[in-house]
């Protein structure tokens, strides 16, 4: 094996790493700007100076100038050198200031910053090889996770994912019984409950603080056809469900086969299981791109440790791929599995007990 350094490759890799470091700091500053309302204020103000923006926000103009300059260097805001002013293009505003839009990245940024907040525990977990429970993470993790996934659910769940399932939408309109397992803050559950008032929805999660937040959100939304329970995926109560759902959570479970088997046992004979998982190919080589890098990273510090902290500890990982997920579902007693829909970040599998 040659140890000779290729200077061209070294320079290219060094440039890539430098860009990654700039991006890492850019994520932190983007989160700071989000929390301080800088992006929203800049969009509302239009083209303006750092001093004017700082005055509008009641912030120190020196901080605002450095923040804007870093953002401009990363391409997150636009600098106008002829006047020294700054502004947001429509595209920049969409990604950084438009809360709730699927294109907005602030939820993703918040989830990343949450991992750095408890980085020493991540190092200790990695070194030990042991698991790390979901509840052991910063509270910012749970808010960031919900904030990241919720816009995608709002954009796709009702308009394309549920309609892609065989006969499910008509059942929900007529009145069905639905289990949302691993529901977190309940965004997906409440979204469905509001859309299908004739149906009954049960949200289940093993993380008590998340269930408390889900109950609060349900009260605020004024929905009465939804209930939330603290329980594991393998033990949630009830039978004769017409639809069971897991949104971006099966890979976090210690025993996904056992969880899926319990789902099968609680479904009606003609019931359906909708599994939403991160989009991934079936091999590592299929996933060597920017999105794959993000998902593998979260899998290393969050998803796999959560799985290893539970019974069985299968550790599927966020990039399990359809083939591996189908094997899990087949083992659990679902003979029929198909990809019903997909987005740029998720795949939707429909599993049937017969």
C-alpha positions in Angstrom: 0.0 0.0 0.0 1.5 3.3 -1.1 2.0 6.0 1.6 3.0 8.7 -0.9 0.9 11.8 -0.5 -1.0 13.0 -3.6 -0.9 16.8 -3.3 -3.8 17.3 -5.5 -6.0 14.9 -3.6 -4.7 16.4 -0.3 -5.7 19.9 -1.4 -9.1 18.7 -2.6 -9.8 16.9 0.7 -8.5 19.8 2.8 -10.8 22.1 0.9 -13.7 19.8 1.6 -12.9 19.6 5.3 -12.6 23.4 5.5 -16.0 23.7 3.9 -17.4 21.3 6.4 -16.0 23.2 9.3 -17.5 26.4 7.9 -20.8 24.6 7.6 -20.6 23.3 11.2 -20.1 26.8 12.5 -22.7 28.0 10.0 -25.3 25.6 11.5 -24.6 27.0 15.0 -24.9 30.6 13.8 -28.1 29.7 11.9 -29.6 28.3 15.0 -28.6 31.4 17.0 -30.1 33.6 14.3 -33.3 31.6 14.3 -33.6 31.8 18.1 -32.9 35.6 18.1 -35.2 36.2 15.2 -32.6 37.7 12.9 -33.6 36.0 9.7 -37.2 36.9 10.1 -36.3 40.5 10.9 -34.0 40.7 7.9 -36.7 39.4 5.6 -39.2 41.9 7.0 -36.7 44.8 6.8 -35.4 44.1 3.4 -32.0 45.3 2.3 -30.4 47.1 5.3 -27.2 47.7 7.2 -26.0 45.6 10.2 -26.6 48.7 12.5 -30.1 49.1 11.2 -30.9 45.5 11.7 -29.4 45.5 15.2 -31.5 48.5 16.1 -34.6 46.8 14.8 -33.9 43.8 17.0 -32.4 45.5 20.0 -29.1 43.6 19.6 -25.5 44.6 19.8 -24.5 45.8 16.3 -21.0 44.3 16.6 -22.5 40.8 17.1 -25.0 41.4 14.3 -22.3 42.5 11.9 -20.1 39.5 12.6 -23.1 37.2 12.3 -24.2 38.6 9.0 -20.7 38.5 7.6 -20.3 34.8 8.5 -23.7 34.1 7.0 -22.8 35.9 3.9 -19.5 34.0 3.6 -21.6 30.8 3.8 -24.1 32.0 1.2 -26.9 32.1 3.8 -27.5 35.8 3.4 -26.6 38.2 0.6 -24.0 41.0 1.0 -24.1 44.1 -1.1 -20.5 45.4 -1.2 -21.3 48.7 -2.8 -23.2 49.8 0.3 -22.2 47.3 2.9 -25.8 46.2 3.4 -27.3 42.7 3.7 -30.5 41.1 2.5 -32.2 37.7 2.0 -33.1 36.3 -1.4 -36.5 34.5 -1.6 -34.6 31.2 -1.6 -32.5 32.2 1.5 -35.7 33.3 3.3 -37.4 30.0 2.5 -34.6 27.9 3.9 -33.9 30.0 7.0 -36.9 32.1 7.9 -40.1 30.3 6.8 -41.0 28.2 9.8 -43.2 25.2 8.9 -42.2 25.0 5.3 -40.7 21.6 4.3 -37.8 23.5 2.8 -37.0 25.3 6.0 -33.8 23.8 7.7 -34.2 25.3 11.1 -35.5 22.1 12.7 -32.6 20.2 11.3 -30.2 22.8 12.7 -31.8 22.5 16.1 -31.4 18.7 16.1 -27.8 19.1 15.2 -27.0 21.7 17.9 -28.8 19.4 20.4 -26.2 16.7 19.8 -23.3 19.1 20.3 -24.9 20.2 23.6 -24.2 16.7 25.1 -21.2 15.8 23.0 -19.2 14.4 26.0 -22.0 11.8 26.6 -21.8 10.9 22.9 -18.1 10.3 23.2 -18.5 8.2 26.3 -21.3 6.1 24.6 -19.2 5.5 21.5 -16.2 4.4 23.5 -18.2 2.1 25.8 -20.2 0.4 23.1 -23.2 0.6 25.3 -26.6 2.1 24.6 -27.9 5.6 25.5 -31.6 6.0 26.2 -33.7 8.4 24.3 -34.5 10.4 27.5 -30.8 10.9 28.2 -30.5 13.5 25.4 -31.0 17.2 25.6 -34.6 18.4 25.6 -33.6 20.4 22.5 -33.3 17.0 20.7 -37.0 16.2 21.1 -38.1 19.7 20.0 -35.7 19.7 17.1 -36.8 16.2 15.9 -40.4 17.2 15.9 -39.6 20.5 14.2 -37.6 18.8 11.5 -40.2 16.1 10.7 -43.5 17.9 11.2 -43.4 20.1 8.0 -42.8 16.9 5.9 -45.7 15.2 7.5 -47.9 18.3 6.9 -46.9 18.4 3.3 -47.2 14.7 2.5 -49.2 12.6 5.0 -52.7 13.6 4.0 -52.1 14.6 0.4 -50.1 11.6 -0.8 -49.0 9.0 1.8 -52.4 8.0 3.1 -54.0 8.1 -0.4 -51.2 5.8 -1.6 -52.4 3.0 0.8 -54.9 0.6 -0.5 -58.4 1.5 0.7 -57.2 3.2 3.9 -58.4 6.8 3.2 -62.0 5.7 2.7 -61.9 3.8 6.0 -60.5 6.9 7.8 -63.3 9.1 6.4 -66.0 6.6 7.4 -64.6 6.1 10.9 -61.6 3.9 11.8 -59.4 3.1 14.7 -55.7 4.1 14.4 -52.6 3.5 16.4 -49.6 5.9 16.0 -46.6 4.1 17.6 -43.6 6.1 18.6 -45.6 9.3 18.1 -43.2 11.6 20.0 -44.8 15.1 20.3 -47.9 13.8 18.4 -47.6 15.9 15.3 -48.5 13.1 13.0 -51.3 11.8 15.2 -53.0 15.3 15.6 -52.6 16.0 11.9 -54.6 12.8 11.1 -57.1 13.3 13.9 -58.0 16.8 12.6 -58.3 15.5 9.0 -60.5 12.5 9.9 -62.9 13.5 12.7 -65.0 10.3 12.4 -62.0 8.2 13.3 -60.3 7.5 16.7 -56.6 7.9 17.1 -54.3 6.6 19.8 -50.7 7.9 20.1 -48.1 5.8 21.9 -44.6 6.6 23.0 -42.2 5.4 25.7 -40.9 8.9 26.5 -43.2 10.5 29.1 -42.2 14.1 28.5 -43.0 13.8 24.8 -46.4 12.4 25.6 -47.1 15.3 27.9 -46.2 17.7 25.1 -48.4 15.7 22.7 -51.4 16.0 25.0 -50.8 19.8 25.3 -50.6 20.1 21.5 -53.9 18.2 21.2 -55.6 20.5 23.7 -54.3 23.5 21.9 -55.5 22.1 18.5 -58.9 21.4 20.0 -59.1 17.8 18.8 -61.2 15.4 20.9 -60.8 12.2 18.9 -57.2 11.5 20.0 -55.6 10.1 23.2 -52.0 9.7 24.1 -50.4 7.0 26.2 -47.0 6.3 27.7 -46.1 2.7 26.7 -43.6 0.8 24.7 -44.1 -0.3 21.1 -44.3 -3.9 22.1 -46.9 -3.4 24.9 -49.3 -0.7 23.7 -53.0 -1.5 24.5 -56.0 -2.1 22.2 -57.0 -4.4 19.4 -58.9 -4.2 16.1 -57.0 -1.3 14.7 -57.7 -0.5 11.1 -54.4 1.3 10.7 -51.1 1.3 12.6 -48.4 3.8 11.8 -44.7 4.3 12.7 -43.1 7.6 11.6 -39.3 7.6 11.5 -39.1 5.6 14.7 -38.9 1.8 13.9 -35.1 2.0 13.5 -34.9 3.6 17.0 -36.5 0.6 18.6 -34.5 -2.1 20.4 -36.8 -4.9 19.1 -38.3 -3.8 15.8 -39.4 -7.3 15.0 -41.2 -7.7 18.3 -42.8 -4.2 17.9 -44.0 -5.1 14.4 -45.3 -8.5 15.6 -47.3 -6.7 18.3 -48.7 -4.4 15.6 -49.8 -7.3 13.5 -51.5 -8.9 16.5 -53.5 -5.7 17.2 -54.6 -5.1 13.6 -57.9 -6.2 12.1 -57.5 -9.0 9.6 -57.9 -6.4 6.8 -55.8 -3.7 8.6 -52.7 -2.0 7.3 -49.4 -1.0 8.8 -47.9 2.2 7.4 -44.1 2.4 8.0 -42.4 5.7 7.3 -38.6 5.5 7.4 -35.7 7.6 6.1 -35.0 7.1 2.4 -32.1 4.8 1.9 -30.7 2.3 -0.5 -29.9 -1.2 0.5 -26.1 -0.9 0.7 -23.6 1.6 2.1 -22.5 2.4 -1.4 -26.0 3.4 -2.3 -26.0 6.0 0.6 -22.7 7.8 0.1 -24.1 11.2 -0.5 -24.9 14.3 1.7 -28.2 13.1 2.9 -26.8 9.7 3.7 -23.9 11.3 5.6 -26.4 13.2 7.7 -28.5 10.2 8.4 -25.5 8.0 9.3 -24.3 10.7 11.6 -27.6 10.9 13.5 -27.7 7.1 13.6 -24.3 7.0 15.3 -25.1 9.5 18.0 -28.8 9.2 18.5 -30.7 6.3 16.8 -28.4 3.4 17.2 -27.6 4.2 20.9 -31.3 4.5 21.6 -31.9 1.0 20.1 -28.9 -0.5 21.9 -30.3 0.8 25.2 -33.4 -1.3 24.9 -34.3 -5.0 25.0 -32.7 -6.9 22.1 -30.8 -3.9 20.8 -31.0 -4.8 17.1 -29.6 -1.4 16.0 -31.1 -1.2 12.5 -29.8 2.3 12.0 -31.4 5.1 10.0 -30.2 3.8 6.6 -31.5 0.3 6.9 -33.0 0.3 3.4 -36.2 -1.3 2.1 -34.7 -4.8 1.8 -33.7 -5.0 5.4 -36.9 -3.3 6.6 -38.9 -5.9 4.6 -37.0 -8.7 6.3 -38.0 -7.3 9.7 -41.6 -7.0 8.7 -41.6 -10.5 7.2 -40.1 -11.9 10.4 -42.9 -10.1 12.3 -45.6 -11.9 10.3 -46.3 -9.4 7.5 -46.0 -11.4 4.2 -46.9 -8.5 2.0 -44.7 -5.4 1.9 -44.6 -2.7 -0.8 -43.3 0.8 -1.2 -46.4 2.9 -1.5 -44.8 6.4 -1.7 -41.6 8.3 -1.2 -40.2 11.8 -0.9 -36.7 13.2 -1.2 -36.1 12.1 2.4 -38.5 9.4 3.3 -39.9 6.1 2.1 -43.4 4.9 2.9 -44.0 1.1 3.2 -47.4 -0.6 3.4 -47.5 -3.9 5.2 -50.4 -6.2 5.3 -51.0 -9.2 7.7 -52.3 -11.4 4.9 
